[in-house]
C-alpha cells in the first residue's frame, strides 16, 4: 500500500497548487479519485484535511486500508 499512499501524497501537492480549491475540496477529490470511503475517513480523522488523510493512511496496516476502500459491494 506504500504506492497508494505515495501516489495520494503526490496528488495532494498537485491539488494544493490550485488556489481555488479548499482543503475540503481536495479531500473530496482525493477520496473520489482513489475510491476511498470519505465518510469513514472523515469520521476517523474528525476533519476533511487532505494532509491528515495521507498521514492517516501511512499509519494503517495494509489489511486496515481495505476498510477504507470502496468495493463493488458498497
Secondary structure, DSSP 8 states (H G I E B T S, - for coil): -HHHHHHHHHHHHHHHT-TT--HHHHHHHHHHHTTB-HHHHHHHHTS--HHHHHHHHHHS-HHHHGGGB--TT-
